[in-house]
Amino acid sequence: MSEDDKGKKFLDLIDKQNNLQWKIIEKLILLIDMNWTSSEIKNELEILAKNYSSITKELNSLDENNSVL
């Protein structure tokens, strides 16, 4: 993958990660407002956290060769 492609992929992943962060915050606020009783929101939050982790791993793999990223 070229450095330009890595840069584009990096920016795309950062955007996705940022969107997931906001969704996670929204779900946490809902869960707190519901006194932590919604199984559905807990499941959604778990999925969002797994997706966030996956994106973070992918971001880290872009820099395996100590590139400018």
PDB file of N, CA, C, O and CB in Angstrom:
ATOM      1  N   MET A   1       0.853  -1.173   0.000  1.00  0.00           N
ATOM      2  CA  MET A   1       0.000   0.000   0.000  1.00  0.00           C
ATOM      3  C   MET A   1       0.902   1.239   0.000  1.00  0.00           C
ATOM      4  O   MET A   1       1.838   1.339   0.793  1.00  0.00           O
ATOM      5  CB  MET A   1      -0.972  -0.004   1.232  1.00  0.00           C
ATOM      6  N   SER A   2       0.606   2.172  -0.895  1.00  0.00           N
ATOM      7  CA  SER A   2       1.413   3.390  -0.981  1.00  0.00           C
ATOM      8  C   SER A   2       1.152   4.288   0.227  1.00  0.00           C
ATOM      9  O   SER A   2       0.157   4.121   0.931  1.00  0.00           O
ATOM     10  CB  SER A   2       1.109   4.151  -2.290  1.00  0.00           C
ATOM     11  N   GLU A   3       2.045   5.231   0.456  1.00  0.00           N
ATOM     12  CA  GLU A   3       1.886   6.164   1.572  1.00  0.00           C
ATOM     13  C   GLU A   3       0.618   7.002   1.402  1.00  0.00           C
ATOM     14  O   GLU A   3      -0.054   7.307   2.387  1.00  0.00           O
ATOM     15  CB  GLU A   3       3.119   7.081   1.686  1.00  0.00           C
ATOM     16  N   ASP A   4       0.281   7.378   0.159  1.00  0.00           N
ATOM     17  CA  ASP A   4      -0.960   8.122  -0.084  1.00  0.00           C
ATOM     18  C   ASP A   4      -2.183   7.288   0.285  1.00  0.00           C
ATOM     19  O   ASP A   4      -3.116   7.777   0.920  1.00  0.00           O
ATOM     20  CB  ASP A   4      -1.047   8.557  -1.554  1.00  0.00           C
ATOM     21  N   ASP A   5      -2.162   6.019  -0.124  1.00  0.00           N
ATOM     22  CA  ASP A   5      -3.272   5.127   0.215  1.00  0.00           C
ATOM     23  C   ASP A   5      -3.379   4.935   1.725  1.00  0.00           C
ATOM     24  O   ASP A   5      -4.474   4.907   2.285  1.00  0.00           O
ATOM     25  CB  ASP A   5      -3.099   3.769  -0.477  1.00  0.00           C
ATOM     26  N   LYS A   6      -2.217   4.803   2.376  1.00  0.00           N
ATOM     27  CA  LYS A   6      -2.212   4.673   3.836  1.00  0.00           C
ATOM     28  C   LYS A   6      -2.797   5.920   4.488  1.00  0.00           C
ATOM     29  O   LYS A   6      -3.563   5.829   5.447  1.00  0.00           O
ATOM     30  CB  LYS A   6      -0.783   4.423   4.354  1.00  0.00           C
ATOM     31  N   GLY A   7      -2.431   7.076   3.963  1.00  0.00           N
ATOM     32  CA  GLY A   7      -2.949   8.330   4.509  1.00  0.00           C
ATOM     33  C   GLY A   7      -4.453   8.432   4.368  1.00  0.00           C
ATOM     34  O   GLY A   7      -5.145   8.840   5.301  1.00  0.00           O
ATOM     35  N   LYS A   8      -4.958   8.061   3.201  1.00  0.00           N
ATOM     36  CA  LYS A   8      -6.404   8.090   2.975  1.00  0.00           C
ATOM     37  C   LYS A   8      -7.116   7.093   3.881  1.00  0.00           C
ATOM     38  O   LYS A   8      -8.154   7.407   4.463  1.00  0.00           O
ATOM     39  CB  LYS A   8      -6.724   7.789   1.505  1.00  0.00           C
ATOM     40  N   LYS A   9      -6.557   5.897   3.996  1.00  0.00           N
ATOM     41  CA  LYS A   9      -7.146   4.867   4.851  1.00  0.00           C
ATOM     42  C   LYS A   9      -7.124   5.334   6.310  1.00  0.00           C
ATOM     43  O   LYS A   9      -8.098   5.145   7.039  1.00  0.00           O
ATOM     44  CB  LYS A   9      -6.384   3.520   4.696  1.00  0.00           C
ATOM     45  N   PHE A  10      -6.023   5.939   6.729  1.00  0.00           N
ATOM     46  CA  PHE A  10      -5.886   6.463   8.083  1.00  0.00           C
ATOM     47  C   PHE A  10      -6.980   7.475   8.382  1.00  0.00           C
ATOM     48  O   PHE A  10      -7.641   7.389   9.417  1.00  0.00           O
ATOM     49  CB  PHE A  10      -4.508   7.102   8.276  1.00  0.00           C
ATOM     50  N   LEU A  11      -7.176   8.431   7.485  1.00  0.00           N
ATOM     51  CA  LEU A  11      -8.201   9.458   7.692  1.00  0.00           C
ATOM     52  C   LEU A  11      -9.600   8.857   7.724  1.00  0.00           C
ATOM     53  O   LEU A  11     -10.443   9.275   8.517  1.00  0.00           O
ATOM     54  CB  LEU A  11      -8.119  10.516   6.596  1.00  0.00           C
ATOM     55  N   ASP A  12      -9.843   7.881   6.867  1.00  0.00           N
ATOM     56  CA  ASP A  12     -11.143   7.207   6.850  1.00  0.00           C
ATOM     57  C   ASP A  12     -11.389   6.477   8.174  1.00  0.00           C
ATOM     58  O   ASP A  12     -12.479   6.555   8.741  1.00  0.00           O
ATOM     59  CB  ASP A  12     -11.220   6.214   5.668  1.00  0.00           C
ATOM     60  N   LEU A  13     -10.377   5.774   8.654  1.00  0.00           N
ATOM     61  CA  LEU A  13     -10.520   5.043   9.909  1.00  0.00           C
ATOM     62  C   LEU A  13     -10.695   5.983  11.096  1.00  0.00           C
ATOM     63  O   LEU A  13     -11.479   5.700  12.002  1.00  0.00           O
ATOM     64  CB  LEU A  13      -9.314   4.147  10.133  1.00  0.00           C
ATOM     65  N   ILE A  14      -9.976   7.089  11.097  1.00  0.00           N
ATOM     66  CA  ILE A  14     -10.109   8.079  12.176  1.00  0.00           C
ATOM     67  C   ILE A  14     -11.530   8.643  12.179  1.00  0.00           C
ATOM     68  O   ILE A  14     -12.117   8.837  13.243  1.00  0.00           O
ATOM     69  CB  ILE A  14      -9.063   9.230  12.011  1.00  0.00           C
ATOM     70  N   ASP A  15     -12.081   8.905  11.003  1.00  0.00           N
ATOM     71  CA  ASP A  15     -13.450   9.407  10.908  1.00  0.00           C
ATOM     72  C   ASP A  15     -14.445   8.378  11.462  1.00  0.00           C
ATOM     73  O   ASP A  15     -15.352   8.724  12.220  1.00  0.00           O
ATOM     74  CB  ASP A  15     -13.794   9.752   9.443  1.00  0.00           C
ATOM     75  N   LYS A  16     -14.264   7.116  11.076  1.00  0.00           N
ATOM     76  CA  LYS A  16     -15.139   6.055  11.578  1.00  0.00           C
ATOM     77  C   LYS A  16     -15.000   5.897  13.089  1.00  0.00           C
ATOM     78  O   LYS A  16     -15.987   5.699  13.797  1.00  0.00           O
ATOM     79  CB  LYS A  16     -14.823   4.726  10.879  1.00  0.00           C
ATOM     80  N   GLN A  17     -13.773   5.985  13.569  1.00  0.00           N
ATOM     81  CA  GLN A  17     -13.521   5.858  15.002  1.00  0.00           C
ATOM     82  C   GLN A  17     -14.188   7.006  15.758  1.00  0.00           C
ATOM     83  O   GLN A  17     -14.788   6.788  16.810  1.00  0.00           O
ATOM     84  CB  GLN A  17     -12.002   5.832  15.287  1.00  0.00           C
ATOM     85  N   ASN A  18     -14.089   8.203  15.240  1.00  0.00           N
ATOM     86  CA  ASN A  18     -14.716   9.367  15.868  1.00  0.00           C
ATOM     87  C   ASN A  18     -16.236   9.215  15.922  1.00  0.00           C
ATOM     88  O   ASN A  18     -16.856   9.508  16.945  1.00  0.00           O
ATOM     89  CB  ASN A  18     -14.343  10.646  15.108  1.00  0.00           C
ATOM     90  N   ASN A  19     -16.831   8.760  14.829  1.00  0.00           N
ATOM     91  CA  ASN A  19     -18.278   8.541  14.808  1.00  0.00           C
ATOM     92  C   ASN A  19     -18.691   7.485  15.836  1.00  0.00           C
ATOM     93  O   ASN A  19     -19.710   7.632  16.511  1.00  0.00           O
ATOM     94  CB  ASN A  19     -18.732   8.116  13.402  1.00  0.00           C
ATOM     95  N   LEU A  20     -17.899   6.429  15.947  1.00  0.00           N
ATOM     96  CA  LEU A  20     -18.195   5.392  16.937  1.00  0.00           C
ATOM     97  C   LEU A  20     -18.080   5.937  18.361  1.00  0.00           C
ATOM     98  O   LEU A  20     -18.874   5.580  19.231  1.00  0.00           O
ATOM     99  CB  LEU A  20     -17.251   4.198  16.753  1.00  0.00           C
ATOM    100  N   GLN A  21     -17.093   6.801  18.595  1.00  0.00           N
ATOM    101  CA  GLN A  21     -16.943   7.396  19.927  1.00  0.00           C
ATOM    102  C   GLN A  21     -18.207   8.139  20.322  1.00  0.00           C
ATOM    103  O   GLN A  21     -18.678   8.009  21.452  1.00  0.00           O
ATOM    104  CB  GLN A  21     -15.735   8.350  19.965  1.00  0.00           C
ATOM    105  N   TRP A  22     -18.757   8.913  19.404  1.00  0.00           N
ATOM    106  CA  TRP A  22     -19.976   9.666  19.709  1.00  0.00           C
ATOM    107  C   TRP A  22     -21.161   8.735  19.951  1.00  0.00           C
ATOM    108  O   TRP A  22     -21.979   8.987  20.836  1.00  0.00           O
ATOM    109  CB  TRP A  22     -20.299  10.636  18.569  1.00  0.00           C
ATOM    110  N   LYS A  23     -21.257   7.657  19.167  1.00  0.00           N
ATOM    111  CA  LYS A  23     -22.338   6.695  19.367  1.00  0.00           C
ATOM    112  C   LYS A  23     -22.199   6.005  20.722  1.00  0.00           C
ATOM    113  O   LYS A  23     -23.193   5.765  21.406  1.00  0.00           O
ATOM    114  CB  LYS A  23     -22.348   5.651  18.234  1.00  0.00           C
ATOM    115  N   ILE A  24     -20.967   5.689  21.104  1.00  0.00           N
ATOM    116  CA  ILE A  24     -20.724   5.065  22.406  1.00  0.00           C
ATOM    117  C   ILE A  24     -21.150   6.006  23.524  1.00  0.00           C
ATOM    118  O   ILE A  24     -21.792   5.575  24.482  1.00  0.00           O
ATOM    119  CB  ILE A  24     -19.236   4.684  22.562  1.00  0.00           C
ATOM    120  N   ILE A  25     -20.805   7.273  23.417  1.00  0.00           N
ATOM    121  CA  ILE A  25     -21.190   8.265  24.432  1.00  0.00           C
ATOM    122  C   ILE A  25     -22.711   8.367  24.512  1.00  0.00           C
ATOM    123  O   ILE A  25     -23.278   8.398  25.604  1.00  0.00           O
ATOM    124  CB  ILE A  25     -20.573   9.655  24.108  1.00  0.00           C
ATOM    125  N   GLU A  26     -23.370   8.419  23.350  1.00  0.00           N
ATOM    126  CA  GLU A  26     -24.835   8.495  23.338  1.00  0.00           C
ATOM    127  C   GLU A  26     -25.456   7.291  24.054  1.00  0.00           C
ATOM    128  O   GLU A  26     -26.386   7.443  24.846  1.00  0.00           O
ATOM    129  CB  GLU A  26     -25.355   8.575  21.889  1.00  0.00           C
ATOM    130  N   LYS A  27     -24.936   6.101  23.768  1.00  0.00           N
ATOM    131  CA  LYS A  27     -25.476   4.888  24.401  1.00  0.00           C
ATOM    132  C   LYS A  27     -25.209   4.897  25.905  1.00  0.00           C
ATOM    133  O   LYS A  27     -26.070   4.498  26.689  1.00  0.00           O
ATOM    134  CB  LYS A  27     -24.861   3.622  23.762  1.00  0.00           C
ATOM    135  N   LEU A  28     -24.031   5.347  26.309  1.00  0.00           N
ATOM    136  CA  LEU A  28     -23.726   5.419  27.742  1.00  0.00           C
ATOM    137  C   LEU A  28     -24.667   6.376  28.461  1.00  0.00           C
ATOM    138  O   LEU A  28     -25.146   6.082  29.556  1.00  0.00           O
ATOM    139  CB  LEU A  28     -22.276   5.857  27.957  1.00  0.00           C
ATOM    140  N   ILE A  29     -24.927   7.516  27.843  1.00  0.00           N
ATOM    141  CA  ILE A  29     -25.854   8.481  28.452  1.00  0.00           C
ATOM    142  C   ILE A  29     -27.244   7.874  28.586  1.00  0.00           C
ATOM    143  O   ILE A  29     -27.886   8.018  29.627  1.00  0.00           O
ATOM    144  CB  ILE A  29     -25.919   9.778  27.615  1.00  0.00           C
ATOM    145  N   LEU A  30     -27.715   7.195  27.537  1.00  0.00           N
ATOM    146  CA  LEU A  30     -29.018   6.529  27.608  1.00  0.00           C
ATOM    147  C   LEU A  30     -29.047   5.475  28.718  1.00  0.00           C
ATOM    148  O   LEU A  30     -30.009   5.378  29.480  1.00  0.00           O
ATOM    149  CB  LEU A  30     -29.355   5.878  26.259  1.00  0.00           C
ATOM    150  N   LEU A  31     -27.985   4.703  28.789  1.00  0.00           N
ATOM    151  CA  LEU A  31     -27.914   3.646  29.788  1.00  0.00           C
ATOM    152  C   LEU A  31     -27.909   4.219  31.200  1.00  0.00           C
ATOM    153  O   LEU A  31     -28.570   3.686  32.091  1.00  0.00           O
ATOM    154  CB  LEU A  31     -26.673   2.791  29.565  1.00  0.00           C
ATOM    155  N   ILE A  32     -27.176   5.288  31.402  1.00  0.00           N
ATOM    156  CA  ILE A  32     -27.153   5.949  32.708  1.00  0.00           C
ATOM    157  C   ILE A  32     -28.532   6.491  33.045  1.00  0.00           C
ATOM    158  O   ILE A  32     -29.008   6.341  34.170  1.00  0.00           O
ATOM    159  CB  ILE A  32     -26.110   7.085  32.730  1.00  0.00           C
ATOM    160  N   ASP A  33     -29.173   7.121  32.069  1.00  0.00           N
ATOM    161  CA  ASP A  33     -30.521   7.661  32.293  1.00  0.00           C
ATOM    162  C   ASP A  33     -31.528   6.562  32.637  1.00  0.00           C
ATOM    163  O   ASP A  33     -32.522   6.818  33.317  1.00  0.00           O
ATOM    164  CB  ASP A  33     -30.993   8.422  31.054  1.00  0.00           C
ATOM    165  N   MET A  34     -31.268   5.342  32.166  1.00  0.00           N
ATOM    166  CA  MET A  34     -32.172   4.220  32.424  1.00  0.00           C
ATOM    167  C   MET A  34     -31.694   3.385  33.616  1.00  0.00           C
ATOM    168  O   MET A  34     -32.140   2.255  33.814  1.00  0.00           O
ATOM    169  CB  MET A  34     -32.290   3.336  31.175  1.00  0.00           C
ATOM    170  N   ASN A  35     -30.789   3.954  34.400  1.00  0.00           N
ATOM    171  CA  ASN A  35     -30.236   3.256  35.571  1.00  0.00           C
ATOM    172  C   ASN A  35     -29.608   1.909  35.219  1.00  0.00           C
ATOM    173  O   ASN A  35     -29.716   0.951  35.985  1.00  0.00           O
ATOM    174  CB  ASN A  35     -31.324   3.045  36.606  1.00  0.00           C
ATOM    175  N   TRP A  36     -28.960   1.838  34.077  1.00  0.00           N
ATOM    176  CA  TRP A  36     -28.209   0.665  33.648  1.00  0.00           C
ATOM    177  C   TRP A  36     -29.090  -0.579  33.490  1.00  0.00           C
ATOM    178  O   TRP A  36     -28.614  -1.698  33.681  1.00  0.00           O
ATOM    179  CB  TRP A  36     -27.103   0.382  34.636  1.00  0.00           C
ATOM    180  N   THR A  37     -30.366  -0.394  33.143  1.00  0.00           N
ATOM    181  CA  THR A  37     -31.283  -1.536  33.103  1.00  0.00           C
ATOM    182  C   THR A  37     -31.612  -2.051  31.702  1.00  0.00           C
ATOM    183  O   THR A  37     -32.283  -3.076  31.582  1.00  0.00           O
ATOM    184  CB  THR A  37     -32.546  -1.165  33.781  1.00  0.00           C
ATOM    185  N   SER A  38     -31.174  -1.392  30.660  1.00  0.00           N
ATOM    186  CA  SER A  38     -31.539  -1.798  29.306  1.00  0.00           C
ATOM    187  C   SER A  38     -30.538  -2.801  28.726  1.00  0.00           C
ATOM    188  O   SER A  38     -29.397  -2.453  28.420  1.00  0.00           O
ATOM    189  CB  SER A  38     -31.634  -0.572  28.400  1.00  0.00           C
ATOM    190  N   SER A  39     -30.981  -4.039  28.581  1.00  0.00           N
ATOM    191  CA  SER A  39     -30.134  -5.076  27.976  1.00  0.00           C
ATOM    192  C   SER A  39     -29.853  -4.762  26.511  1.00  0.00           C
ATOM    193  O   SER A  39     -28.764  -5.036  26.007  1.00  0.00           O
ATOM    194  CB  SER A  39     -30.801  -6.459  28.100  1.00  0.00           C
ATOM    195  N   GLU A  40     -30.832  -4.192  25.841  1.00  0.00           N
ATOM    196  CA  GLU A  40     -30.662  -3.857  24.425  1.00  0.00           C
ATOM    197  C   GLU A  40     -29.549  -2.831  24.239  1.00  0.00           C
ATOM    198  O   GLU A  40     -28.695  -2.993  23.367  1.00  0.00           O
ATOM    199  CB  GLU A  40     -31.978  -3.322  23.837  1.00  0.00           C
ATOM    200  N   ILE A  41     -29.554  -1.788  25.043  1.00  0.00           N
ATOM    201  CA  ILE A  41     -28.521  -0.761  24.928  1.00  0.00           C
ATOM    202  C   ILE A  41     -27.164  -1.324  25.332  1.00  0.00           C
ATOM    203  O   ILE A  41     -26.147  -0.973  24.735  1.00  0.00           O
ATOM    204  CB  ILE A  41     -28.873   0.461  25.795  1.00  0.00           C
ATOM    205  N   LYS A  42     -27.138  -2.190  26.338  1.00  0.00           N
ATOM    206  CA  LYS A  42     -25.875  -2.828  26.736  1.00  0.00           C
ATOM    207  C   LYS A  42     -25.308  -3.641  25.582  1.00  0.00           C
ATOM    208  O   LYS A  42     -24.103  -3.607  25.332  1.00  0.00           O
ATOM    209  CB  LYS A  42     -26.081  -3.732  27.973  1.00  0.00           C
ATOM    210  N   ASN A  43     -26.170  -4.375  24.873  1.00  0.00           N
ATOM    211  CA  ASN A  43     -25.719  -5.162  23.715  1.00  0.00           C
ATOM    212  C   ASN A  43     -25.214  -4.259  22.592  1.00  0.00           C
ATOM    213  O   ASN A  43     -24.190  -4.545  21.970  1.00  0.00           O
ATOM    214  CB  ASN A  43     -26.862  -6.052  23.195  1.00  0.00           C
ATOM    215  N   GLU A  44     -25.935  -3.170  22.337  1.00  0.00           N
ATOM    216  CA  GLU A  44     -25.506  -2.224  21.303  1.00  0.00           C
ATOM    217  C   GLU A  44     -24.159  -1.613  21.671  1.00  0.00           C
ATOM    218  O   GLU A  44     -23.293  -1.435  20.815  1.00  0.00           O
ATOM    219  CB  GLU A  44     -26.561  -1.112  21.106  1.00  0.00           C
ATOM    220  N   LEU A  45     -23.992  -1.300  22.936  1.00  0.00           N
ATOM    221  CA  LEU A  45     -22.742  -0.720  23.417  1.00  0.00           C
ATOM    222  C   LEU A  45     -21.586  -1.711  23.261  1.00  0.00           C
ATOM    223  O   LEU A  45     -20.474  -1.327  22.899  1.00  0.00           O
ATOM    224  CB  LEU A  45     -22.883  -0.293  24.886  1.00  0.00           C
ATOM    225  N   GLU A  46     -21.856  -2.973  23.535  1.00  0.00           N
ATOM    226  CA  GLU A  46     -20.833  -4.005  23.368  1.00  0.00           C
ATOM    227  C   GLU A  46     -20.397  -4.104  21.906  1.00  0.00           C
ATOM    228  O   GLU A  46     -19.204  -4.207  21.620  1.00  0.00           O
ATOM    229  CB  GLU A  46     -21.357  -5.367  23.861  1.00  0.00           C
ATOM    230  N   ILE A  47     -21.347  -4.073  20.995  1.00  0.00           N
ATOM    231  CA  ILE A  47     -21.033  -4.138  19.563  1.00  0.00           C
ATOM    232  C   ILE A  47     -20.221  -2.915  19.135  1.00  0.00           C
ATOM    233  O   ILE A  47     -19.241  -3.039  18.400  1.00  0.00           O
ATOM    234  CB  ILE A  47     -22.331  -4.237  18.726  1.00  0.00           C
ATOM    235  N   LEU A  48     -20.633  -1.737  19.598  1.00  0.00           N
ATOM    236  CA  LEU A  48     -19.898  -0.512  19.263  1.00  0.00           C
ATOM    237  C   LEU A  48     -18.465  -0.572  19.790  1.00  0.00           C
ATOM    238  O   LEU A  48     -17.533  -0.165  19.097  1.00  0.00           O
ATOM    239  CB  LEU A  48     -20.621   0.722  19.838  1.00  0.00           C
ATOM    240  N   ALA A  49     -18.286  -1.072  21.001  1.00  0.00           N
ATOM    241  CA  ALA A  49     -16.948  -1.178  21.588  1.00  0.00           C
ATOM    242  C   ALA A  49     -16.083  -2.151  20.794  1.00  0.00           C
ATOM    243  O   ALA A  49     -14.897  -1.893  20.587  1.00  0.00           O
ATOM    244  CB  ALA A  49     -17.038  -1.628  23.055  1.00  0.00           C
ATOM    245  N   LYS A  50     -16.659  -3.263  20.348  1.00  0.00           N
ATOM    246  CA  LYS A  50     -15.909  -4.224  19.536  1.00  0.00           C
ATOM    247  C   LYS A  50     -15.515  -3.609  18.194  1.00  0.00           C
ATOM    248  O   LYS A  50     -14.396  -3.808  17.722  1.00  0.00           O
ATOM    249  CB  LYS A  50     -16.738  -5.502  19.310  1.00  0.00           C
ATOM    250  N   ASN A  51     -16.433  -2.864  17.584  1.00  0.00           N
ATOM    251  CA  ASN A  51     -16.119  -2.185  16.319  1.00  0.00           C
ATOM    252  C   ASN A  51     -15.010  -1.157  16.511  1.00  0.00           C
ATOM    253  O   ASN A  51     -14.118  -1.032  15.672  1.00  0.00           O
ATOM    254  CB  ASN A  51     -17.373  -1.502  15.748  1.00  0.00           C
ATOM    255  N   TYR A  52     -15.071  -0.424  17.617  1.00  0.00           N
ATOM    256  CA  TYR A  52     -14.044   0.575  17.928  1.00  0.00           C
ATOM    257  C   TYR A  52     -12.683  -0.110  18.083  1.00  0.00           C
ATOM    258  O   TYR A  52     -11.674   0.374  17.568  1.00  0.00           O
ATOM    259  CB  TYR A  52     -14.411   1.359  19.223  1.00  0.00           C
ATOM    260  N   SER A  53     -12.666  -1.225  18.788  1.00  0.00           N
ATOM    261  CA  SER A  53     -11.426  -1.977  18.985  1.00  0.00           C
ATOM    262  C   SER A  53     -10.867  -2.473  17.650  1.00  0.00           C
ATOM    263  O   SER A  53      -9.660  -2.422  17.414  1.00  0.00           O
ATOM    264  CB  SER A  53     -11.666  -3.164  19.932  1.00  0.00           C
ATOM    265  N   SER A  54     -11.744  -2.944  16.801  1.00  0.00           N
ATOM    266  CA  SER A  54     -11.333  -3.433  15.490  1.00  0.00           C
ATOM    267  C   SER A  54     -10.700  -2.320  14.658  1.00  0.00           C
ATOM    268  O   SER A  54      -9.671  -2.528  14.015  1.00  0.00           O
ATOM    269  CB  SER A  54     -12.528  -4.029  14.749  1.00  0.00           C
ATOM    270  N   ILE A  55     -11.310  -1.151  14.672  1.00  0.00           N
ATOM    271  CA  ILE A  55     -10.768  -0.015  13.925  1.00  0.00           C
ATOM    272  C   ILE A  55      -9.421   0.403  14.500  1.00  0.00           C
ATOM    273  O   ILE A  55      -8.501   0.726  13.749  1.00  0.00           O
ATOM    274  CB  ILE A  55     -11.750   1.172  13.948  1.00  0.00           C
ATOM    275  N   THR A  56      -9.297   0.400  15.818  1.00  0.00           N
ATOM    276  CA  THR A  56      -8.032   0.758  16.457  1.00  0.00           C
ATOM    277  C   THR A  56      -6.929  -0.213  16.040  1.00  0.00           C
ATOM    278  O   THR A  56      -5.809   0.208  15.749  1.00  0.00           O
ATOM    279  CB  THR A  56      -8.185   0.768  17.991  1.00  0.00           C
ATOM    280  N   LYS A  57      -7.238  -1.496  16.009  1.00  0.00           N
ATOM    281  CA  LYS A  57      -6.251  -2.493  15.565  1.00  0.00           C
ATOM    282  C   LYS A  57      -5.852  -2.244  14.118  1.00  0.00           C
ATOM    283  O   LYS A  57      -4.678  -2.348  13.764  1.00  0.00           O
ATOM    284  CB  LYS A  57      -6.812  -3.922  15.720  1.00  0.00           C
ATOM    285  N   GLU A  58      -6.834  -1.915  13.283  1.00  0.00           N
ATOM    286  CA  GLU A  58      -6.541  -1.651  11.873  1.00  0.00           C
ATOM    287  C   GLU A  58      -5.678  -0.400  11.729  1.00  0.00           C
ATOM    288  O   GLU A  58      -4.758  -0.369  10.911  1.00  0.00           O
ATOM    289  CB  GLU A  58      -7.848  -1.491  11.068  1.00  0.00           C
ATOM    290  N   LEU A  59      -5.970   0.628  12.520  1.00  0.00           N
ATOM    291  CA  LEU A  59      -5.142   1.832  12.510  1.00  0.00           C
ATOM    292  C   LEU A  59      -3.706   1.502  12.904  1.00  0.00           C
ATOM    293  O   LEU A  59      -2.758   1.959  12.266  1.00  0.00           O
ATOM    294  CB  LEU A  59      -5.722   2.893  13.459  1.00  0.00           C
ATOM    295  N   ASN A  60      -3.556   0.713  13.949  1.00  0.00           N
ATOM    296  CA  ASN A  60      -2.217   0.344  14.407  1.00  0.00           C
ATOM    297  C   ASN A  60      -1.471  -0.478  13.369  1.00  0.00           C
ATOM    298  O   ASN A  60      -0.248  -0.379  13.265  1.00  0.00           O
ATOM    299  CB  ASN A  60      -2.302  -0.431  15.708  1.00  0.00           C
ATOM    300  N   SER A  61      -2.186  -1.287  12.601  1.00  0.00           N
ATOM    301  CA  SER A  61      -1.528  -2.119  11.597  1.00  0.00           C
ATOM    302  C   SER A  61      -1.035  -1.290  10.409  1.00  0.00           C
ATOM    303  O   SER A  61      -0.139  -1.721   9.683  1.00  0.00           O
ATOM    304  CB  SER A  61      -2.482  -3.206  11.112  1.00  0.00           C
ATOM    305  N   LEU A  62      -1.608  -0.118  10.211  1.00  0.00           N
ATOM    306  CA  LEU A  62      -1.140   0.742   9.119  1.00  0.00           C
ATOM    307  C   LEU A  62       0.286   1.214   9.353  1.00  0.00           C
ATOM    308  O   LEU A  62       0.998   1.543   8.404  1.00  0.00           O
ATOM    309  CB  LEU A  62      -2.063   1.946   8.958  1.00  0.00           C
ATOM    310  N   ASP A  63       0.702   1.248  10.605  1.00  0.00           N
ATOM    311  CA  ASP A  63       2.011   1.789  10.952  1.00  0.00           C
ATOM    312  C   ASP A  63       3.001   0.707  11.343  1.00  0.00           C
ATOM    313  O   ASP A  63       3.922   0.966  12.119  1.00  0.00           O
ATOM    314  CB  ASP A  63       1.876   2.779  12.077  1.00  0.00           C
ATOM    315  N   GLU A  64       2.831  -0.501  10.821  1.00  0.00           N
ATOM    316  CA  GLU A  64       3.729  -1.608  11.173  1.00  0.00           C
ATOM    317  C   GLU A  64       5.167  -1.331  10.789  1.00  0.00           C
ATOM    318  O   GLU A  64       6.087  -1.795  11.464  1.00  0.00           O
ATOM    319  CB  GLU A  64       3.270  -2.881  10.508  1.00  0.00           C
ATOM    320  N   ASN A  65       5.377  -0.586   9.720  1.00  0.00           N
ATOM    321  CA  ASN A  65       6.744  -0.339   9.237  1.00  0.00           C
ATOM    322  C   ASN A  65       7.253   1.035   9.638  1.00  0.00           C
ATOM    323  O   ASN A  65       8.139   1.582   8.982  1.00  0.00           O
ATOM    324  CB  ASN A  65       6.800  -0.478   7.725  1.00  0.00           C
ATOM    325  N   ASN A  66       6.704   1.598  10.707  1.00  0.00           N
ATOM    326  CA  ASN A  66       7.134   2.914  11.216  1.00  0.00           C
ATOM    327  C   ASN A  66       7.124   3.987  10.133  1.00  0.00           C
ATOM    328  O   ASN A  66       8.078   4.750   9.983  1.00  0.00           O
ATOM    329  CB  ASN A  66       8.534   2.813  11.814  1.00  0.00           C
ATOM    330  N   SER A  67       6.027   4.030   9.383  1.00  0.00           N
ATOM    331  CA  SER A  67       5.884   5.053   8.351  1.00  0.00           C
ATOM    332  C   SER A  67       5.581   6.397   9.003  1.00  0.00           C
ATOM    333  O   SER A  67       5.651   6.529  10.225  1.00  0.00           O
ATOM    334  CB  SER A  67       4.770   4.671   7.344  1.00  0.00           C
ATOM    335  N   VAL A  68       5.246   7.387   8.192  1.00  0.00           N
ATOM    336  CA  VAL A  68       4.963   8.717   8.718  1.00  0.00           C
ATOM    337  C   VAL A  68       3.695   8.759   9.553  1.00  0.00           C
ATOM    338  O   VAL A  68       3.459   9.732  10.269  1.00  0.00           O
ATOM    339  CB  VAL A  68       4.854   9.700   7.590  1.00  0.00           C
ATOM    340  N   LEU A  69       2.869   7.710   9.473  1.00  0.00           N
ATOM    341  CA  LEU A  69       1.664   7.668  10.282  1.00  0.00           C
ATOM    342  C   LEU A  69       2.088   7.397  11.683  1.00  0.00           C
ATOM    343  O   LEU A  69       1.246   7.312  12.577  1.00  0.00           O
ATOM    344  CB  LEU A  69       0.658   6.608   9.784  1.00  0.00           C
TER     345      LEU A  69
END
